[in-house]
Amino acid sequence: MHRFFADFTGEPGEMVTMSREDATHALRVLRLTPGDVVELICPPMRALAAIADTENQEVLLRIEERLPSTEMQSCITLYQGLPKADKMEWIIQKGTELGCARFVPVVMKRSIAQSDHKNGDDRKTERLRKIAREAVKQCGRCQVPEIMSPVKLSSALEAMQKEDILLVPWEEEHALSLETALKGAARDAHIGIVIGPEGGIATDEIDCLRALPNTRIITLGPRILRTETAAIASIAATGFALGEWR
């Protein structure tokens, strides 16, 4: 099913005009014609729509049916220790597919990549937002996740302590599992996940995180995972533990 973003209320029979960029893609690349059915995304909803007219290289659609939400009941925020650019792009893409609601790149002591406020953070963030938007179209989500600009750990702590539970996978923790840490959590809980960069989370950073009352330092098992693997594994495992995949 081809998916496009559009502004609509979701009422059957409503007429919607596709954006010029999407219309060009739909007509010249996908070769869609009147009668073809597509899926439209208008955060926080989605709907089926039939192409009604394609005159003058414009695409007019009729809303046929509002579709059920594909969003998680829980709200997961990934606080990702700033990795190399290509890794962050991959994390955003796959994390969006898994249902993550918010991504916060965090500059930590052992980050190989560093924030560049003067020469590129805004450009990089916009690229990440575009990647998230395309991932939403691919996987059929109803909502585009929020992508924040990079912040230092000291600045992120205030947001972290507002989470219902803050999960911090750490290679030196061997007892508390993710499943146990989430035991009793509400299905609609706000969960933060803190993942270290390529070099891991420094001991003094762990001390800062441990001082927050909602922090759970956890293990992801006996093997050391790459930062991008730990991020995606944690999002998926959290969703499963909260009943999202059942």
C-alpha positions as YAML, in Angstrom:
chain: A
units: angstrom
residues:
- id: 1
  name: MET
  ca: [0.00, 0.00, 0.00]
- id: 2
  name: HIS
  ca: [1.42, 3.37, -1.03]
- id: 3
  name: ARG
  ca: [1.38, 5.96, 1.77]
- id: 4
  name: PHE
  ca: [1.35, 9.76, 1.67]
- id: 5
  name: PHE
  ca: [1.05, 12.56, 4.19]
- id: 6
  name: ALA
  ca: [-1.99, 14.83, 3.90]
- id: 7
  name: ASP
  ca: [-4.16, 17.18, 5.94]
- id: 8
  name: PHE
  ca: [-7.63, 15.82, 6.60]
- id: 9
  name: THR
  ca: [-10.17, 15.27, 9.39]
- id: 10
  name: GLY
  ca: [-10.69, 11.58, 8.69]
- id: 11
  name: GLU
  ca: [-14.36, 11.83, 7.77]
- id: 12
  name: PRO
  ca: [-15.50, 9.44, 4.98]
- id: 13
  name: GLY
  ca: [-16.29, 11.35, 1.80]
- id: 14
  name: GLU
  ca: [-13.91, 14.21, 2.58]
- id: 15
  name: MET
  ca: [-11.92, 15.41, -0.45]
- id: 16
  name: VAL
  ca: [-8.16, 15.93, -0.08]
- id: 17
  name: THR
  ca: [-5.57, 17.32, -2.49]
- id: 18
  name: MET
  ca: [-2.17, 15.64, -2.51]
- id: 19
  name: SER
  ca: [0.89, 17.86, -2.22]
- id: 20
  name: ARG
  ca: [2.58, 18.72, -5.54]
- id: 21
  name: GLU
  ca: [5.72, 16.73, -4.64]
- id: 22
  name: ASP
  ca: [3.71, 13.63, -3.70]
- id: 23
  name: ALA
  ca: [1.44, 14.07, -6.72]
- id: 24
  name: THR
  ca: [4.44, 14.06, -9.06]
- id: 25
  name: HIS
  ca: [5.75, 10.88, -7.44]
- id: 26
  name: ALA
  ca: [2.32, 9.24, -7.50]
- id: 27
  name: LEU
  ca: [1.67, 9.98, -11.15]
- id: 28
  name: ARG
  ca: [5.08, 9.77, -12.81]
- id: 29
  name: VAL
  ca: [6.82, 7.12, -10.70]
- id: 30
  name: LEU
  ca: [4.04, 4.98, -9.23]
- id: 31
  name: ARG
  ca: [1.71, 5.47, -12.23]
- id: 32
  name: LEU
  ca: [-1.37, 5.72, -10.02]
- id: 33
  name: THR
  ca: [-4.70, 6.39, -11.69]
- id: 34
  name: PRO
  ca: [-8.27, 7.27, -10.60]
- id: 35
  name: GLY
  ca: [-9.75, 4.45, -8.56]
- id: 36
  name: ASP
  ca: [-6.44, 3.39, -7.00]
- id: 37
  name: VAL
  ca: [-6.51, 3.24, -3.20]
- id: 38
  name: VAL
  ca: [-3.72, 4.68, -1.04]
- id: 39
  name: GLU
  ca: [-3.15, 5.22, 2.64]
- id: 40
  name: LEU
  ca: [-2.99, 8.77, 3.98]
- id: 41
  name: ILE
  ca: [-1.23, 9.81, 7.17]
- id: 42
  name: CYS
  ca: [-2.31, 12.90, 9.07]
- id: 43
  name: PRO
  ca: [-0.82, 12.75, 12.58]
- id: 44
  name: PRO
  ca: [-2.27, 11.41, 14.78]
- id: 45
  name: MET
  ca: [-4.51, 9.46, 12.39]
- id: 46
  name: ARG
  ca: [-4.45, 7.57, 9.11]
- id: 47
  name: ALA
  ca: [-7.09, 6.63, 6.54]
- id: 48
  name: LEU
  ca: [-7.71, 4.85, 3.26]
- id: 49
  name: ALA
  ca: [-8.41, 7.13, 0.31]
- id: 50
  name: ALA
  ca: [-9.29, 6.55, -3.33]
- id: 51
  name: ILE
  ca: [-7.90, 8.71, -6.11]
- id: 52
  name: ALA
  ca: [-10.83, 10.62, -7.56]
- id: 53
  name: ASP
  ca: [-9.15, 12.81, -10.18]
- id: 54
  name: THR
  ca: [-5.69, 13.44, -11.68]
- id: 55
  name: GLU
  ca: [-6.33, 16.41, -13.97]
- id: 56
  name: ASN
  ca: [-3.61, 19.02, -14.51]
- id: 57
  name: GLN
  ca: [-1.04, 16.82, -12.72]
- id: 58
  name: GLU
  ca: [-2.93, 17.24, -9.45]
- id: 59
  name: VAL
  ca: [-4.24, 14.34, -7.39]
- id: 60
  name: LEU
  ca: [-7.62, 14.66, -5.72]
- id: 61
  name: LEU
  ca: [-8.52, 11.93, -3.21]
- id: 62
  name: ARG
  ca: [-11.70, 10.89, -1.42]
- id: 63
  name: ILE
  ca: [-11.41, 9.61, 2.16]
- id: 64
  name: GLU
  ca: [-12.94, 6.13, 2.25]
- id: 65
  name: GLU
  ca: [-12.27, 4.82, 5.73]
- id: 66
  name: ARG
  ca: [-10.49, 5.91, 8.88]
- id: 67
  name: LEU
  ca: [-7.97, 3.28, 10.00]
- id: 68
  name: PRO
  ca: [-7.17, 2.16, 13.57]
- id: 69
  name: SER
  ca: [-4.14, 3.60, 15.30]
- id: 70
  name: THR
  ca: [-0.83, 1.78, 15.01]
- id: 71
  name: GLU
  ca: [0.83, 3.79, 17.79]
- id: 72
  name: MET
  ca: [2.10, 2.37, 21.08]
- id: 73
  name: GLN
  ca: [0.03, 3.06, 24.18]
- id: 74
  name: SER
  ca: [3.29, 3.63, 26.01]
- id: 75
  name: CYS
  ca: [5.55, 6.58, 25.25]
- id: 76
  name: ILE
  ca: [9.21, 5.65, 24.81]
- id: 77
  name: THR
  ca: [11.92, 8.31, 24.67]
- id: 78
  name: LEU
  ca: [15.39, 7.23, 23.60]
- id: 79
  name: TYR
  ca: [18.21, 9.29, 25.10]
- id: 80
  name: GLN
  ca: [20.96, 8.19, 22.76]
- id: 81
  name: GLY
  ca: [24.59, 8.87, 23.56]
- id: 82
  name: LEU
  ca: [25.72, 10.76, 20.46]
- id: 83
  name: PRO
  ca: [27.22, 8.22, 18.00]
- id: 84
  name: LYS
  ca: [28.67, 8.68, 14.55]
- id: 85
  name: ALA
  ca: [26.21, 10.20, 12.09]
- id: 86
  name: ASP
  ca: [25.46, 7.05, 10.09]
- id: 87
  name: LYS
  ca: [24.67, 5.12, 13.28]
- id: 88
  name: MET
  ca: [22.27, 7.81, 14.49]
- id: 89
  name: GLU
  ca: [20.44, 7.72, 11.18]
- id: 90
  name: TRP
  ca: [20.04, 3.94, 11.44]
- id: 91
  name: ILE
  ca: [18.83, 4.21, 15.06]
- id: 92
  name: ILE
  ca: [16.24, 6.83, 14.08]
- id: 93
  name: GLN
  ca: [14.97, 4.75, 11.17]
- id: 94
  name: LYS
  ca: [14.64, 1.46, 13.05]
- id: 95
  name: GLY
  ca: [13.51, 3.07, 16.31]
- id: 96
  name: THR
  ca: [10.73, 4.85, 14.43]
- id: 97
  name: GLU
  ca: [9.58, 1.57, 12.92]
- id: 98
  name: LEU
  ca: [9.44, 0.05, 16.42]
- id: 99
  name: GLY
  ca: [7.26, 2.88, 17.75]
- id: 100
  name: CYS
  ca: [9.67, 5.14, 19.66]
- id: 101
  name: ALA
  ca: [7.97, 8.48, 20.34]
- id: 102
  name: ARG
  ca: [10.97, 10.73, 20.91]
- id: 103
  name: PHE
  ca: [14.71, 10.74, 20.23]
- id: 104
  name: VAL
  ca: [17.15, 12.90, 22.20]
- id: 105
  name: PRO
  ca: [20.82, 12.76, 21.09]
- id: 106
  name: VAL
  ca: [22.96, 13.24, 24.20]
- id: 107
  name: VAL
  ca: [26.58, 14.33, 24.18]
- id: 108
  name: MET
  ca: [28.48, 12.20, 26.70]
- id: 109
  name: LYS
  ca: [32.11, 12.03, 27.78]
- id: 110
  name: ARG
  ca: [32.92, 9.06, 25.59]
- id: 111
  name: SER
  ca: [31.07, 10.23, 22.49]
- id: 112
  name: ILE
  ca: [33.34, 9.94, 19.48]
- id: 113
  name: ALA
  ca: [31.11, 12.34, 17.57]
- id: 114
  name: GLN
  ca: [30.67, 15.78, 19.09]
- id: 115
  name: SER
  ca: [27.94, 18.37, 18.76]
- id: 116
  name: ASP
  ca: [28.64, 21.25, 16.36]
- id: 117
  name: HIS
  ca: [26.21, 24.04, 17.18]
- id: 118
  name: LYS
  ca: [27.80, 26.48, 14.70]
- id: 119
  name: ASN
  ca: [28.29, 24.29, 11.65]
- id: 120
  name: GLY
  ca: [25.75, 21.60, 11.25]
- id: 121
  name: ASP
  ca: [23.59, 20.49, 14.19]
- id: 122
  name: ASP
  ca: [20.46, 22.05, 12.66]
- id: 123
  name: ARG
  ca: [21.20, 20.52, 9.27]
- id: 124
  name: LYS
  ca: [21.85, 17.09, 10.78]
- id: 125
  name: THR
  ca: [18.69, 17.28, 12.89]
- id: 126
  name: GLU
  ca: [16.59, 18.15, 9.86]
- id: 127
  name: ARG
  ca: [18.05, 15.17, 8.02]
- id: 128
  name: LEU
  ca: [17.15, 12.91, 10.95]
- id: 129
  name: ARG
  ca: [13.61, 14.29, 10.95]
- id: 130
  name: LYS
  ca: [13.31, 13.52, 7.25]
- id: 131
  name: ILE
  ca: [14.52, 9.97, 7.88]
- id: 132
  name: ALA
  ca: [11.92, 9.57, 10.65]
- id: 133
  name: ARG
  ca: [9.18, 10.89, 8.37]
- id: 134
  name: GLU
  ca: [10.09, 8.43, 5.61]
- id: 135
  name: ALA
  ca: [10.19, 5.59, 8.16]
- id: 136
  name: VAL
  ca: [6.67, 6.53, 9.29]
- id: 137
  name: LYS
  ca: [5.46, 6.21, 5.69]
- id: 138
  name: GLN
  ca: [7.20, 2.87, 5.28]
- id: 139
  name: CYS
  ca: [5.88, 1.24, 8.45]
- id: 140
  name: GLY
  ca: [2.41, 2.80, 8.56]
- id: 141
  name: ARG
  ca: [2.61, 4.72, 11.81]
- id: 142
  name: CYS
  ca: [0.17, 7.51, 12.63]
- id: 143
  name: GLN
  ca: [2.63, 9.84, 14.34]
- id: 144
  name: VAL
  ca: [6.06, 11.20, 13.41]
- id: 145
  name: PRO
  ca: [8.42, 10.90, 16.40]
- id: 146
  name: GLU
  ca: [9.97, 14.03, 17.85]
- id: 147
  name: ILE
  ca: [13.66, 14.46, 17.01]
- id: 148
  name: MET
  ca: [15.53, 16.82, 19.33]
- id: 149
  name: SER
  ca: [18.79, 18.65, 18.73]
- id: 150
  name: PRO
  ca: [21.83, 17.26, 20.60]
- id: 151
  name: VAL
  ca: [22.13, 18.24, 24.27]
- id: 152
  name: LYS
  ca: [24.69, 17.60, 26.99]
- id: 153
  name: LEU
  ca: [23.85, 14.99, 29.62]
- id: 154
  name: SER
  ca: [23.65, 17.67, 32.31]
- id: 155
  name: SER
  ca: [20.91, 19.41, 30.30]
- id: 156
  name: ALA
  ca: [19.02, 16.17, 29.62]
- id: 157
  name: LEU
  ca: [18.75, 15.16, 33.28]
- id: 158
  name: GLU
  ca: [15.74, 17.41, 33.91]
- id: 159
  name: ALA
  ca: [13.74, 15.72, 31.15]
- id: 160
  name: MET
  ca: [14.95, 12.28, 32.20]
- id: 161
  name: GLN
  ca: [13.65, 12.62, 35.74]
- id: 162
  name: LYS
  ca: [10.14, 13.32, 34.41]
- id: 163
  name: GLU
  ca: [9.88, 9.82, 32.93]
- id: 164
  name: ASP
  ca: [7.86, 7.28, 34.91]
- id: 165
  name: ILE
  ca: [10.82, 4.88, 34.62]
- id: 166
  name: LEU
  ca: [14.31, 5.60, 33.29]
- id: 167
  name: LEU
  ca: [16.06, 2.48, 32.02]
- id: 168
  name: VAL
  ca: [19.85, 2.63, 31.80]
- id: 169
  name: PRO
  ca: [21.49, -0.45, 30.27]
- id: 170
  name: TRP
  ca: [25.09, -0.67, 31.57]
- id: 171
  name: GLU
  ca: [27.70, -3.33, 30.97]
- id: 172
  name: GLU
  ca: [28.73, -3.42, 34.63]
- id: 173
  name: GLU
  ca: [25.21, -4.27, 35.85]
- id: 174
  name: HIS
  ca: [24.59, -8.02, 35.96]
- id: 175
  name: ALA
  ca: [21.52, -8.51, 38.16]
- id: 176
  name: LEU
  ca: [18.52, -6.35, 37.23]
- id: 177
  name: SER
  ca: [16.87, -7.32, 33.94]
- id: 178
  name: LEU
  ca: [14.75, -5.04, 31.78]
- id: 179
  name: GLU
  ca: [11.72, -7.25, 32.36]
- id: 180
  name: THR
  ca: [12.08, -7.04, 36.13]
- id: 181
  name: ALA
  ca: [12.68, -3.28, 36.02]
- id: 182
  name: LEU
  ca: [9.40, -2.79, 34.15]
- id: 183
  name: LYS
  ca: [7.36, -5.16, 36.30]
- id: 184
  name: GLY
  ca: [4.15, -3.41, 37.35]
- id: 185
  name: ALA
  ca: [4.59, -0.53, 34.89]
- id: 186
  name: ALA
  ca: [1.37, 0.82, 33.39]
- id: 187
  name: ARG
  ca: [0.68, 0.04, 29.72]
- id: 188
  name: ASP
  ca: [0.63, 3.80, 28.99]
- id: 189
  name: ALA
  ca: [3.75, 4.59, 31.00]
- id: 190
  name: HIS
  ca: [6.35, 7.12, 29.89]
- id: 191
  name: ILE
  ca: [9.62, 5.20, 29.64]
- id: 192
  name: GLY
  ca: [13.02, 6.75, 29.06]
- id: 193
  name: ILE
  ca: [15.92, 4.65, 27.78]
- id: 194
  name: VAL
  ca: [19.49, 5.93, 28.13]
- id: 195
  name: ILE
  ca: [22.03, 4.34, 25.79]
- id: 196
  name: GLY
  ca: [25.73, 5.14, 25.96]
- id: 197
  name: PRO
  ca: [27.77, 6.12, 22.88]
- id: 198
  name: GLU
  ca: [30.43, 3.91, 21.26]
- id: 199
  name: GLY
  ca: [32.68, 4.24, 24.32]
- id: 200
  name: GLY
  ca: [29.93, 3.46, 26.82]
- id: 201
  name: ILE
  ca: [28.63, 5.46, 29.79]
- id: 202
  name: ALA
  ca: [31.35, 6.80, 32.11]
- id: 203
  name: THR
  ca: [31.21, 5.92, 35.82]
- id: 204
  name: ASP
  ca: [30.55, 9.49, 36.93]
- id: 205
  name: GLU
  ca: [27.72, 9.72, 34.38]
- id: 206
  name: ILE
  ca: [26.21, 6.54, 35.81]
- id: 207
  name: ASP
  ca: [26.41, 8.16, 39.25]
- id: 208
  name: CYS
  ca: [24.45, 11.18, 37.97]
- id: 209
  name: LEU
  ca: [21.82, 8.93, 36.43]
- id: 210
  name: ARG
  ca: [21.62, 6.69, 39.48]
- id: 211
  name: ALA
  ca: [20.83, 9.76, 41.61]
- id: 212
  name: LEU
  ca: [17.51, 10.22, 39.80]
- id: 213
  name: PRO
  ca: [14.66, 8.55, 41.75]
- id: 214
  name: ASN
  ca: [13.15, 6.90, 38.65]
- id: 215
  name: THR
  ca: [16.39, 5.30, 37.38]
- id: 216
  name: ARG
  ca: [16.76, 1.55, 36.92]
- id: 217
  name: ILE
  ca: [20.30, 0.46, 35.99]
- id: 218
  name: ILE
  ca: [19.76, -2.76, 34.01]
- id: 219
  name: THR
  ca: [21.58, -5.49, 32.13]
- id: 220
  name: LEU
  ca: [20.85, -6.54, 28.54]
- id: 221
  name: GLY
  ca: [22.56, -9.88, 29.02]
- id: 222
  name: PRO
  ca: [26.09, -11.27, 29.11]
- id: 223
  name: ARG
  ca: [27.23, -9.88, 25.77]
- id: 224
  name: ILE
  ca: [28.50, -6.35, 25.07]
- id: 225
  name: LEU
  ca: [26.26, -4.76, 22.43]
- id: 226
  name: ARG
  ca: [27.17, -2.00, 20.02]
- id: 227
  name: THR
  ca: [25.43, 1.29, 20.79]
- id: 228
  name: GLU
  ca: [23.04, 0.97, 17.85]
- id: 229
  name: THR
  ca: [22.22, -2.64, 18.73]
- id: 230
  name: ALA
  ca: [21.58, -1.76, 22.38]
- id: 231
  name: ALA
  ca: [19.26, 1.08, 21.36]
- id: 232
  name: ILE
  ca: [17.06, -1.02, 19.08]
- id: 233
  name: ALA
  ca: [17.10, -4.06, 21.37]
- id: 234
  name: SER
  ca: [16.02, -1.91, 24.31]
- id: 235
  name: ILE
  ca: [13.15, -0.28, 22.43]
- id: 236
  name: ALA
  ca: [11.88, -3.63, 21.18]
- id: 237
  name: ALA
  ca: [12.26, -5.36, 24.56]
- id: 238
  name: THR
  ca: [10.52, -2.48, 26.34]
- id: 239
  name: GLY
  ca: [7.59, -2.62, 23.96]
- id: 240
  name: PHE
  ca: [7.31, -6.36, 24.43]
- id: 241
  name: ALA
  ca: [7.53, -6.12, 28.24]
- id: 242
  name: LEU
  ca: [4.72, -3.54, 28.23]
- id: 243
  name: GLY
  ca: [2.50, -5.79, 26.09]
- id: 244
  name: GLU
  ca: [2.77, -3.83, 22.84]
- id: 245
  name: TRP
  ca: [3.53, -6.88, 20.68]
- id: 246
  name: ARG
  ca: [0.75, -9.10, 22.01]
...
